[in-house]
Amino acid sequence: NVLAHLLASTTLERITDSRLYGNKYSAVDMMTDLTNACFREDLAGAVNTFRQNLQIEYVKSLAQIAAVNKSNYDYVAKSAAIGQLKAIKQMMAGPAISAEVKAHREHILLLIEDALTTK
């Protein structure tokens, strides 16, 4: 529910609109912080099942935002989501410590590939 609220189109629009009034925290900054919170801790080790589910839901949410002609998000949010999908793709390129982590990363990469190639 927290991810759904933070990544809602109205929340992201408010973040972008508030920059007109002096806010320095952009949608890209917020999504970068979320990406780091969801993924950085697990890059060198095992990923527990709770975090696997969190990561998959986050990537699926980013994919929905990034859908070029299929979402009601503004262009700033779409650009930020595309950037985060590409950043996560790079994070997933490292070596996996187990077959479970490898399968999880391949799942994430498949979701990202689908999101970035679907028009």
Secondary structure, 3 states (H helix, E strand, C coil): CHHHHHCCHHHHHHHHHHHHHCCCCCHHHHHHHHHHHHHHHHCCCCCCHHHHHHHHHHHHHHHHHHCCCCCCCCHHHHHHHHHHHHHHHHHCCCCCCCHHHHHHHHHHHHHHHHHHHCC
